[in-house]
Amino acid sequence: MRIVTRLFGLFFLLAALLVLAADLAAADQGSDSEIMPLGGLWYSLDPASLNLVQAVIERYIWEPLWDPLLLAVLQWPAAPAFGLLGLLLMALGFLRLPAAKDKAGDETPAKRAAAIAKSTTRPPS
């Protein structure tokens, strides 16, 4: 699971670099466009899916989730948003969580079996 989290983090970091490069290239061309927001990037890639997500959230999930919350997120600059998400996922991928315990408070059965097998092995003579 940690490797999948790291891969997604790497994907978002690469996406941030690509969006940043596109923003810098547009600024170098003399275009007076601003930094690309998340919503603008999504709309330029697939406007139908953006409209579909809006309709589903407003009709079936919770209408205030779209208007004040997600609209604010879609106005964030795309490169820093992807970069922060990538860094967060990479940090979570390298984070070590404590071992899971069963209801009795012991470690999981697989860890217990490994500990027993390790303690019963004889040292070389």
RAMO-V317699 format. One line per field, one symbol per residue. phi: phi as a letter, one per 40 degrees, with the letter a starting at -180 (. if undefined). A space follows every 50 residues. Layout:
BEGIN
phi = ???
END
This chain:
BEGIN
phi = .cccccccccdccccccccccccccccccgcccccccdcccccccacccc cccccccccbbadccccccccccccccccccccccccccccccccccccc bcccgcccdcccccccccccccccb
END
